[in-house]
C-alpha cells in the first residue's frame, strides 16, 4: 500500500501578451516548463512572463536600470524573497526587439524568444553573467541544447 504525500500544486505560469506577433501563450508556457526541467530548478509554484513592445520595455528599463532604451529581456525577482515563497519572479521580453535581434542573428523569432526565456530564467535562478566568468552563458547553452536542440543557425 502506497501512502500519498502532500498534494503537489500545479505550476502556474502566467503569460501576458501586450503586443502583436508574439508566440502563443500556450507555447511559451511549454517552453518554460522544458527550461525549468532542463535547468533542474527546484520547482516553483508560479512565475510570470510579459511579452511587450519597445515602449513598455523602455519604460521598465529606465525605471529599474536607469537605461533610457529598450532591451531584449529583463528579469525581476520577487519583492520579498523567502525560502517559503512559491513565486520565482517575472520575465519580460520585448518582442519587436527580439524580432530585430533574431533577424540579425539569422534565426526565427521563436528561437530568439526561447533564448531570452532561458536567459531570464537563469537570472531568476541566481545566475549573473556580469559577475561570473561565463558560467551563466555556458549553462544557458546547455539547457537550450537539451530542451530544444541546436537551432538552424548553430545557436543552441
N, C-alpha and C positions, 0 to 999 in steps of 0.2 A: 504494500500500500504506500503510495506516494503522498507526502504532505505538501499541501500547496503553500508556497511562500506568500509574501505580501504581493498584492496585485501590482503588476507593472503598469505604470501610467504610460499612455501613448505619447510619443514625441510630438510636440506641437510646433510646426514651422509655419509662421505667418509670412506670406509673400504678398507684398503690396506693390502694385504697378501704377505709376502715375504718368507714364509716357508710352507712346506707341512704339511698335517694333520690337518690344521685349519678348523673350521666350515665355511660353505659357507658365503660369504659376505652378501647375502640377509637375511640369518638367523640372523647374528649379527646385521644388521640394525633393524630387527624386535624386537630383544631383547632390543636394546637401546630405541626404541620407547616405549616399555612396561615399561621399567625402568623409563624413563622420566615422563610418565603418572602417575605411582605409586608414584614417588618422589614428585609429584605436583610441578615440576620445571617450572619456567617461561620459556616459550617455546623459546629456542634459534633457530636461523635460520641455524646454522651449527656447526658441530663438526666432529672430525676425529678419527678413530681407526686404529692403526697399529698392525697387528698380525705378530710378528717377531720371530727370533730364539735367542738362547743364546748369540751368538757373538754380534749381534746388541744391545741386551739389556744390555750386559756387558759394551759395549762402551757408551751407553746412561747413564747408572747408574754411570759409572766412571766420565763422563763429568759433569753431573748435580748434583750428590750427593756425589762425591768423594769416591764411594764404588766400588772397583775393582772386582765385581762379578755380575752375572745376578740376577734379581729379578723377581717376578711374574708380577707386574703391576706398571706402572708409569703414572702419570697424569701431564699434562703441561697446565697451564693457558695461555691465550693469552699474548703476549709480552706487548701489550698496552691494559690495562684494561680501559674501559669507559662504562658508562651506556648505550650508544647508540650502543655498539658493539653487533653484532649478532653472533659472534663466541664464543662458550662456551670453547673450548680448545681441547686438544689431549689426547687420552688414548692409551697407548702402552702396549700390552700383549705379554709376552714371551710364545709362545705355547708349546715348549718342556718342559719348566719349569712347566707350568700349567698342562701338562700331567703327569709329575712325581708327582706333588702335588696331583692331582686327584687320582692317584693310591694309594698313601699313605693314603689318606682320605677315600678311598673306594667308590668313585663315578666316574661318567663318565666325560670325558674332557668337554663335553657340559655344564655340571653343574658348573664345575670349571670356565669356561670362563664367564658364567652368573654371578657368584660370583665376579669375577675380574672386569667385566664391572660395576657392581653395586658399587664396592669399588672405582674404578677410577672415576666414575660419581659423587659420593658423594664428593670426593676431589675437583672436578671441581665446585661443588656447594657450596664450602666453608667449608666443614667439615674437621676436622683434628684429627684423633684418638690419635695422640701424645700429643695433647693439651686438649682433653676433658676427661671426666671420663666414657667413654664407650658409649657416645651419638651416635657417628658415627656408631659403630658396632650394636647398637640396631636399629638404622634407617635402616642400611643395611639389617638386618634380616627381618624387617617389609616389606620393599619394595620387597625383594626377595620372601618372602612368598606370598605377594599379586600378584606379577607378574607371578610367576612360580610354586607356591605351594611348599610343602616340598619335598626335594629330597629323593631318596630311602634309603639314609643312615641317614636320620633325619636332615641333614644340609639344612637349608632353601635356 
